[in-house]
Amino acid sequence: MPDFDYLCYFISLFPRSHLHHMEPSNETQISKFLLLGFSEEPGLQPLIFGLFLSMYLITVIGNLLIILAISTDPNLYVPMYFFLANLSFADICFTSTTIPKMLVNIRTQSKVITYEDCIAQIYFFILFGVLDAFLLSVMAYDRFVAICHPLHYTIIMNPRLCGLLILVSWIMSVLYSLLQTLMAFQLSFCTEVEIPHFFCELNQMLQLACSDTFLNNVVMYLAAVLLGGGPFAGILYSYSKIVSSIRGFASAKGKYKTFSTCASHLSVVCLFYCTMLGVYLSSAATHSSRSSATASVMYTVVTPMLNPFIYSLRNKDMKRALKAFFGKETLPWPIIIILKKCL
């Protein structure tokens, strides 16, 4: 789970004078926001708590098992699974940025999130969301090299390049999230501090701001095109080359076997981008913040939760590694029984 303490301390060092407003009637110093969540009905809160706690635990345990299986099986010490382990780590952190705070608020019957925690939540949410997009693009490039240049795969995808690709992905994600966070930190807010969402979403905060948000919106939409569309374009290019290469295979069995190595990654890519597109279209059509919050569950919770199942159930190497890992009986026996039945 991302630790907000250091970032919150860093944020607290900045002067808060920018939170004062020009109009005397509206002058205030914002120290907290209210996360309205999905529903204010008291009877639904236990159901929401149980549902999201279950999804969170499945996400963390599933992705953690992927990381452990890869790290303990020497046969998986290859670039594809190295990138997959990084994706699983990013998914754990991505989900841990939002869900635990929501669960705590439901449990304590409080909607409050401090200003510093809200800014920190925006920072980590953007960081790991962008990192997910970069990692999916890197994994597509890995499949492109493996299928289109199989004889030079080990030379091209050497440990130095793999490490460099991960490092660049982290640097780009950190810089962009830092830029957005610092820009959000300069916003001033009116007395309206209610966020109709279950976490501090940047777009919702911009709608609450009293100060000019033109530059923030320009940077946000420009980044959506460059940092979202760029990796997606790379994925499309990689798979266009893969399909072109596979079409040249003589046997249908060879085509199927080769493309099956991409099936898991392609499923995750479709799930990631289709859910994000679905959230955007649903929010644009309904103009309802609550509907947008509900739809955003798809890419903030459901996608990271399903990734381990997609990679473990559709990948023979991962299934073998997980079965070997369960055979060590290093996990509590109820978890081993459930996961063995899934496999």
C-alpha positions in Angstrom: 0.0 0.0 0.0 1.5 3.4 -0.9 2.6 5.3 2.2 1.3 8.9 2.0 3.3 10.1 5.1 6.3 11.5 3.3 4.3 13.1 0.5 1.8 14.6 3.0 4.7 16.0 5.0 6.2 17.5 1.9 2.9 19.1 1.0 2.4 20.5 4.5 5.6 22.5 4.1 4.1 24.7 1.3 2.3 27.9 2.3 -1.5 27.5 2.2 -2.1 31.2 1.4 -3.3 30.2 -2.1 -6.4 28.7 -0.5 -7.7 32.1 0.5 -10.2 33.6 -1.9 -10.8 37.1 -3.1 -14.4 37.4 -2.0 -14.8 38.1 1.7 -18.0 36.0 1.9 -16.2 33.0 0.5 -12.8 33.3 2.2 -11.8 30.1 3.8 -8.9 27.9 4.3 -9.6 24.4 3.0 -8.2 21.7 5.3 -10.4 18.8 4.2 -12.8 17.5 1.6 -15.8 15.2 1.9 -15.9 12.0 -0.3 -19.6 11.3 -0.9 -18.9 7.8 -2.3 -21.6 5.8 -4.1 -24.6 6.2 -1.9 -25.6 8.0 1.3 -28.1 5.3 2.2 -27.0 3.8 5.6 -28.4 0.4 4.7 -26.2 0.0 1.7 -22.9 0.8 3.5 -22.3 -2.7 4.9 -22.9 -4.2 1.4 -20.6 -1.7 -0.3 -18.0 -2.3 2.5 -18.1 -6.1 2.0 -18.1 -6.0 -1.8 -15.1 -3.7 -2.0 -13.2 -5.4 0.8 -13.6 -8.7 -1.1 -12.5 -7.2 -4.4 -9.5 -5.5 -2.7 -8.3 -8.7 -1.0 -8.7 -10.7 -4.3 -6.7 -8.0 -6.1 -3.9 -7.9 -3.6 -3.6 -11.7 -3.0 -4.0 -12.5 -6.8 -1.3 -10.0 -7.9 0.9 -10.9 -5.0 0.8 -14.6 -6.0 1.8 -13.7 -9.5 4.8 -11.8 -8.2 5.8 -14.6 -5.8 5.3 -17.3 -8.5 7.5 -15.4 -10.9 10.2 -14.7 -8.4 10.4 -18.3 -7.2 10.4 -20.1 -10.6 13.7 -19.8 -12.5 11.8 -20.8 -15.7 10.0 -17.5 -15.6 13.1 -15.4 -15.4 12.4 -14.0 -18.9 11.5 -10.4 -20.0 7.7 -11.2 -20.4 7.3 -12.3 -16.8 9.6 -9.6 -15.5 7.2 -7.0 -17.0 4.2 -9.0 -15.7 5.6 -8.9 -12.2 6.0 -5.1 -12.5 2.4 -4.8 -13.8 1.1 -6.8 -10.8 3.0 -4.6 -8.4 1.6 -1.5 -10.1 -1.9 -2.9 -9.9 -1.6 -3.6 -6.1 -0.4 0.0 -5.6 -3.0 1.4 -7.9 -5.9 -0.2 -6.0 -4.3 0.5 -2.6 -4.3 4.2 -3.4 -8.1 4.5 -3.3 -9.9 1.5 -1.8 -8.4 1.4 1.8 -9.4 5.0 2.5 -12.9 4.4 1.2 -13.2 1.3 3.5 -11.9 3.2 6.5 -14.4 6.0 5.9 -17.3 3.5 5.6 -16.1 1.7 8.7 -15.8 4.9 10.8 -18.9 6.5 9.2 -16.9 9.4 8.1 -16.6 11.1 4.7 -13.6 13.3 5.5 -10.3 13.2 3.8 -7.7 15.9 4.6 -6.3 18.2 2.0 -2.8 16.7 2.2 -4.2 13.1 1.9 -6.3 14.2 -1.1 -3.4 15.7 -2.9 -1.3 12.6 -2.1 -4.1 10.3 -3.4 -4.2 12.2 -6.7 -0.4 11.9 -7.0 -0.3 8.1 -6.5 -3.4 7.4 -8.5 -2.0 9.2 -11.5 1.4 7.7 -11.1 0.3 4.1 -11.0 -2.4 4.6 -13.6 0.1 6.0 -16.1 2.6 3.3 -15.2 0.0 0.7 -16.0 -0.4 2.2 -19.5 3.4 2.3 -20.1 3.9 -1.3 -18.9 1.2 -2.6 -21.2 2.9 -0.9 -24.1 6.3 -2.4 -23.0 4.8 -5.8 -22.8 3.3 -5.4 -26.3 6.8 -4.5 -27.6 8.2 -7.6 -25.9 5.7 -9.8 -27.8 6.5 -8.0 -31.0 10.2 -8.8 -30.7 9.5 -12.4 -29.7 7.3 -13.1 -32.6 8.7 -10.9 -35.4 12.4 -11.3 -34.5 12.6 -14.6 -32.7 16.3 -15.3 -33.6 17.4 -11.9 -32.1 15.0 -11.9 -29.2 17.5 -12.6 -26.4 19.9 -10.1 -28.0 17.4 -7.3 -28.3 15.5 -7.9 -25.0 18.6 -8.1 -22.9 18.5 -7.3 -19.1 19.9 -3.8 -19.7 17.1 -2.9 -22.1 14.4 -4.4 -19.9 15.6 -2.5 -16.9 15.8 0.7 -19.0 12.3 0.3 -20.2 11.0 -0.1 -16.7 13.1 2.8 -15.4 11.8 5.1 -18.2 8.2 4.1 -17.5 8.7 5.0 -13.8 10.4 8.3 -14.5 7.7 9.4 -17.0 4.9 8.4 -14.6 6.5 10.1 -11.6 7.2 13.3 -13.5 3.7 13.6 -14.9 2.0 12.8 -11.6 4.3 15.3 -9.9 3.4 18.0 -12.5 -0.4 17.4 -12.1 -0.1 17.4 -8.3 1.9 20.6 -8.1 -0.6 22.3 -10.4 -3.5 21.0 -8.3 -1.8 22.3 -5.3 -2.0 25.8 -6.7 -5.8 25.7 -7.0 -8.0 27.7 -4.6 -11.3 26.3 -3.4 -14.6 27.8 -2.3 -16.7 26.6 0.6 -18.0 23.7 -1.5 -15.8 20.8 -0.6 -18.0 17.8 -1.4 -16.4 15.4 -4.0 -19.1 13.1 -5.5 -16.7 10.2 -5.8 -15.1 7.5 -3.6 -11.6 9.0 -4.0 -10.0 12.4 -4.9 -10.3 12.3 -8.6 -8.5 15.2 -10.4 -11.3 16.2 -12.7 -13.7 16.4 -9.8 -11.3 18.6 -7.9 -11.0 20.9 -10.9 -14.8 21.3 -11.0 -14.7 22.4 -7.3 -12.0 25.0 -7.8 -12.8 28.7 -7.7 -9.5 29.7 -9.4 -8.8 29.5 -13.2 -8.4 25.8 -14.2 -7.7 26.4 -17.9 -4.1 25.4 -17.7 -4.9 22.4 -15.6 -7.4 21.2 -18.2 -5.1 21.8 -21.1 -2.3 19.8 -19.4 -4.8 17.0 -18.3 -6.2 16.5 -21.8 -2.9 16.9 -23.6 -1.4 14.3 -21.3 -4.4 12.0 -22.0 -3.6 12.2 -25.7 0.2 11.8 -25.3 0.5 9.5 -22.3 -2.7 7.5 -22.9 -2.8 7.6 -26.7 1.0 7.2 -27.2 1.3 3.8 -25.4 -2.0 2.7 -27.0 -0.6 3.6 -30.5 2.5 1.6 -29.7 0.4 -1.4 -28.7 -1.6 -1.1 -32.0 1.5 -0.9 -34.0 3.1 -3.9 -32.3 0.0 -6.1 -32.8 -0.4 -5.0 -36.4 3.2 -6.2 -37.0 2.4 -9.4 -35.0 -0.7 -10.2 -37.1 1.2 -9.5 -40.3 3.9 -11.8 -39.2 1.5 -14.6 -38.1 -0.3 -14.5 -41.4 2.9 -15.6 -43.1 2.9 -18.9 -41.2 2.1 -21.9 -43.2 0.2 -24.1 -40.7 -2.9 -23.1 -38.8 -1.6 -24.8 -35.7 1.5 -22.6 -35.8 -0.6 -19.5 -36.1 -2.8 -20.5 -33.2 0.2 -21.4 -31.0 2.0 -18.2 -31.7 -0.9 -15.9 -31.2 -1.9 -17.8 -28.0 1.3 -16.3 -26.4 -0.3 -12.9 -26.8 -3.8 -13.8 -25.7 -3.4 -12.9 -22.0 -1.8 -9.6 -22.7 -4.3 -8.7 -25.4 -7.1 -9.5 -23.0 -5.7 -7.2 -20.4 -5.1 -4.4 -22.9 -8.7 -4.7 -24.1 -10.0 -4.7 -20.5 -7.9 -1.7 -19.5 -8.6 0.6 -22.4 -12.2 -0.5 -23.1 -13.2 0.1 -19.4 -11.5 3.6 -19.5 -13.3 4.4 -22.7 -16.6 3.1 -21.3 -16.2 5.3 -18.2 -15.5 8.4 -20.4 -18.5 7.8 -22.6 -20.8 7.0 -19.7 -19.8 10.2 -17.9 -20.1 12.2 -21.0 -23.6 10.8 -21.7 -25.1 11.0 -18.3 -23.4 14.1 -16.9 -23.8 12.5 -13.5 -20.9 12.5 -11.1 -22.4 9.5 -9.2 -22.7 7.5 -12.4 -19.1 8.4 -13.3 -18.0 7.2 -9.9 -19.8 3.9 -10.3 -18.4 3.4 -13.8 -14.8 4.2 -12.7 -14.9 1.1 -10.5 -14.4 -0.9 -13.7 -10.8 0.4 -14.3 -9.8 1.3 -10.7 -10.9 -2.0 -9.1 -12.2 -4.6 -11.5 -9.4 -4.5 -14.1 -6.6 -5.0 -11.5 -8.6 -7.7 -9.9 -9.1 -9.7 -13.1 -5.5 -9.4 -14.4 -4.2 -12.3 -12.2 -7.0 -14.6 -13.3 -6.4 -13.7 -17.0 -2.7 -14.4 -16.8 -3.0 -17.5 -14.6 -5.9 -19.2 -16.4 -4.8 -18.5 -19.9 -1.1 -19.1 -19.5 0.4 -22.6 -19.1 3.7 -21.4 -17.7 1.9 -19.3 -15.0 -0.5 -22.2 -14.2 2.5 -24.6 -13.8 4.4 -22.0 -11.6 1.4 -21.3 -9.4 0.7 -25.0 -8.9 4.3 -25.6 -7.9 4.0 -22.6 -5.6 0.8 -23.9 -3.9 2.5 -27.3 -3.6 5.0 -25.8 -1.2 2.0 -25.1 1.2 3.4 -21.8 2.2 -0.1 -20.3 2.2 -3.0 -20.8 4.6 -4.8 -24.0 3.5 -8.2 -22.4 2.7 -6.5 -20.1 0.2 -4.6 -23.0 -1.4 -7.8 -25.1 -1.7 -9.7 -22.3 -3.4 -6.9 -21.4 -5.8 -6.2 -25.0 -6.7 -9.8 -25.4 -7.7 -9.6 -22.2 -9.9 -6.5 -23.7 -11.6 
